[in-house]
């Protein structure tokens, strides 16, 4: 009977050992699933941040372009506008007041033509 008792104890030990290993595997499966979920969530966050970074890069590029164009434009006391000395209008606009034709300035400027006639 002693051998039967030892065999029974050995089988009980093996059963306990196998049960503890199965429980460890079950716990590992839960931990693995949680890790996978966390990794997927982190990947989604990384993708969102990449999109935000690309958008910020485009905005910075546009700001650089705007800054460069503003630096290239000649600035004066009138906020960057070149004004006509006869009509006071913006020289960039062809006929802002109806007096001066800034497209062919000063040849087509009616104010200049009147001044030239007065001088003759």
Buried (B, 14 or more C-beta within 10 A) or exposed (E): EEEEEEEEEEEEEEEEEEEEEEEEEEEEEEEEEEEEEEEEEEEEEEEEEEEEEEEEEEEEEEEEEEEEEEEEEEEEEEEEEEBBEBBEBBBEEBBBEEBBBBEEBBEBBBBBEEEEEEEE
